[in-house]
Every structure is written in C-alpha cells, then in structure tokens.
Amino acid sequence: MTLINTRTLLLIIPHWRLIAAGVACDQLAVVVDSDRIVDVTPAAVEHGITLGIRRREAQKLCADLQIFVDDEELSVRKFDSVVEALESVTPRIEITTGGWCSFPTRGPSRYFGGDQALAQTVVERTLKVLSAMFETDEVPSYIYPRVGVADSRFVAALAATSETSSRVQVVVSGGNAAFLAPLPVDVLTTKESPLSKAVDLVDVFRRLGIKTLGDISSLPSQELLARFGSPGLLAQQLAQGVDDRASLLRPISNVVSEESEIDPPVDRVETAVFIAKAFADRICQQLAAQGLACVRILVEVETEHGEISSRLWRHERQFTPIDITDRVRWQLEGWWKSETAPTGSLSLVRLVVDETIPDSGYQLGFWGEKTANDERAIRSFTRIQGLLGPDSVTVVQRGGGRRLVNIEQRVPFVATNFDPNRVVDLPELTDAPWPGQLPAPLPITVLPQAEKLEVVDSDGCPIRVSGRGHMESNPAYCQSKFLGRHLIVGWGGPWFLDERWWDSTKKIRQARFQFLLANDTSHLCVIENGQWWLEASYE
C-alpha cells in the first residue's frame, strides 16, 4: 500500500484552557483535569507549579491559588471565534479540541504565495481575534499563537510546539525525516503523538540505546515488528515522517452520511442534537458492518434563512456516537452564542463521514479496567462538575477517628482520578485502635450538618446527662424538623467522647445515644453542652 502524506498546517494557541476560563496572565491560577494540573499561568509558574502535578501539591506551593476545572465544551465553544476568522483562508478546517486546529495547505498555500506567507496570515488573523477577546492591541506573549507546517500532521504538531524563538516553523517539503532525526524518542509520548500512552515502549528504546527518532528510522522494519509488534512499526513510521494514518486510509464503498430536514424548524439546540444522536448511531453501525471507524466527520447545520454552520471534526482515536453528538452540541452552542449567530430556526442537520480507518477495536484488560459505561458516567460527572463546581460530585472516603465526620468523609470525585474501580473500605472494617469509637454497625446516613433535637421524658421535662453519665429520668420522646415528634421505644448509651481536652478551643466532650423510635427507625443522637443533636440514622 502506498504511503501518502498530506501537507498540513497546524495552529496551536498556548494556554487556551486558561483563555477559555477567562483567566488573566497575572492571576495565580491553574486548570485541573482528573486532579492533575493541565494549564498554569506565568504568575503561578513563579511559585514552582508545573504541569502534571496534583492539585493538592499545587495548593501547598501557593495557598492563594485559584483552581479552574477543565471544561472542554466551553473551550471548544470559545475557539469557534478563531475558526470563523480562519474560514476566509480555507473552509476545510479540522478541529481537534479547543486551541488546536489544522487544515491541508495545498490550495491555500498557492493562493497566499507559499507556506510561510500562509502561516503568517493565519497568525495575523488569530491575533486579531485574540486582541478583540482581550480588548487590547498587544496580545500577551505567553498566548501568542504558534504554527507548524509539514508533510504530515504529526510533524506539523512537533514543529508548532518546538522550543524555538520563531513562532512559525515551516518544514520544507520532503524534509520530515531530516527534521525528526535529531529529536529524542520521548517526543513519541507527547500529546499530539498516536503513541502518547506508549511510555513503556519508549522506556525500552532508551534502555536499548535508541535515543533519537533517527535511530528508530534506521532499524530494520522486520526486526521492529517481531520485537515490539505494531507499536514498534508505528514508531518507525512516525520517525520516518509518515503520518500514522496515511497507510490506513481507504475509500468508503459509499459515502456514509445522514441528513434530515426539521419540519417545522426549531429554535432549541437540544432538538437538533437529539436528531444527530440517532444519525451518529446509524453511521457508526454502518461503518462497523464494513469494519471501519470514523476519525473525521463533517457536521453541517442549516437554518430556514439559508444560514449554514459547517465544521470538520477530528478524533485522535475514533469517534463513538457520543463523541459525534458532543461535537454537534458544541458546534451549535458556539454558533448560537457567536457574533454571527443565526437569525432563523434550525431546519436541517447533516453528518458526513470524511475519513475512516480500519476498526481495530478497543481491547479492555483481562481483569476489566474501564468499560464504555464507566466512560459515559465519568463524562457525565465531569460535565456536572464543570457546571456546578468540583464539590458537586463526591464519593465516600474512609478515615480514622471516633466521630462520624472523621470516619466517613466526602471527597470531590476529581480527587479519585476518575477511577471507577477505586475500592472504598467500609468504615466498620477498620482495625485502627480508636478508644471510644462507636461499635459496629455504623449509621447508614450521616447528616451533612447535625440538626438540633429535643429529647424529653414522659412528663415533658428535658433530658440532662451529668458528667458521670447519670440521667434523672429515661428519654421518652424526641422531636426535630427532620424527624418530627416520635415515641422512643428503646435506647442505648451513653457512650462518652472526650477529645482534645488539653485544647480549650478544639476540645469536644459529648455523650452519644442510640434511639429506636416507634416508627421502626433508629438514630444516633448526641448531647453536648446541654444541647441534643441528631447526627445520623441507621435506617
């Protein structure tokens, strides 16, 4: 099969996540994804905060640090203004994610007088958008756009991200291999590489003395395939400057597309997205029957006034129906909120598969690992956190102590690294020596904040507990806003808790009771400084 590259221009706007979040360069701020720092302002860098560290570590380095959760939908929607500005250069702009886009240079390069002139034009139009966004004539240097032009998308990405003084890097036609030869093998695990997760493979290369891409390129292909399998062969293909998908591209027997007129036209984005979801399901099923997977798709939406929004979307692995639906939503919401928002109602939705690869599947680990349901759940949780904040989704984490607030803690879901198989030990299984700890089983429901409670005897007199645990009479009734008024048919206790007696500001002295009520529910109640509190319920 003949390997054919496509000369590509790739635009990267550094720190786009910060731009999308509306963060200024002088702010002490970071963007977090899966509890890891994925973007950081220059001001925060001065405090020693770097990409990849955990959020807690960053907060230790800078107590005043502002945390923003990565929101891919917002990022892509804001990036739409840049794409609109570049549509006058070429209509075939591929959007990978917010801050990243690319397009073939063959036609535009001839029109603008060469790759260098084309790249400068792209930079100028991008700067114009950024200037309007920041309402300034001088765009901060740390977000100055970078452009790479090369014979393949992978090499163009490396050129755009190369540590050179020039923000425009043009690799001469036919010069991919020469440009890549001196680069270290570590670039194979960068974000833009199809081998970004092959850390073990690159580690083996280093230990074998293979230090540069030129070393990989000079090795016999048969030996690489025999020793490392298809990842080794792909590494050599990339090292030789051949796009990772160039050898896999194949024509589709028939153009795979779905379109539908919306009658009557609608003003709601959700209606068009619902239609696109059905289209995406059918497209993926049709491609699967041919053993193919979609990696680039054209989304077109038209209004009753003839206004059209058309975008090419690329996926680094392969599109699923959910991925396609997300792109449709992002495109519509970006269009609806842009300066060129449509004036008419939506009347047509069209999806066209633009590029496919053989469907090699997605192999799960033998012992399970993440499933499609896990990924959908994580995407939903991430979306909720993006809308409501990192504390809107929490999970239980076991702790040590005598009080329920210490034994069972709620931590943000983002702090678990989105691991669906994370094992949470039940509190009653703890073997830690905590004298005074409540006996098992522990309550099922712990109130976020203890509620005031009234406990009285049969004569209606409040129940008091002495320092030695004596009560003048037995508890008969309890009443609160949460429980209402109920008869106490059984009770246990008191169990005393006396913590931090040496610290006058933090000391705690209370007596705990278990009450069984007439409505067959049981609760954990405490009395502290003469006031009764409802802390938790057993049923």
Buried (B, 14 or more C-beta within 10 A) or exposed (E): EEBEBBBBBBBBBBBBBBBBBEBEBEBBBBBBBBBBBBBBBBBBBEBEBEEEBBBEBBBEEBEEBBBBBBBBBBBBBBBBBBBBBBBEBBEBBBBBBBBBBBBBBEEBBEEBEEBBEBBBBBBEBBBEBBEEBBEEEEBBEEBBBBBBBBBBBBBBBBBBBBEEEEBBBBBEEEBBBEBBBEBEBBBBBEEBBBBEEBEEBBEBBEEEEBBBBBBBBEBEEEEBBEEBEEBBBBBBBBBBBBBBBBBBBBEBEEEBBBEBEBEEBBEEBEBBBEBBBBBBBEBBEBBEEBEBBBBBBBBBBBBBEEBEBBBBBBBEEBBBBBBBBBBBBBBBBBBBEBEEEBEEBBBBBBBBBBBBBEBEEEEEEEEEEBEEEBBEBBBEBBBEBBEEEBEBBBBBBBBEBBBBBBBBBEEBBBBBEBEBEEEEEEBEEBEEEBEEBBEEEBBEEBBEEBBEBBBBBEEEEEBEBEEEEEBEEEBBBBBBEEBEEBEBEEBEBBBBBEBEEEEEEEEBEBBBBBBBBEEEEBBBBBBBEEEBBBBBBBE
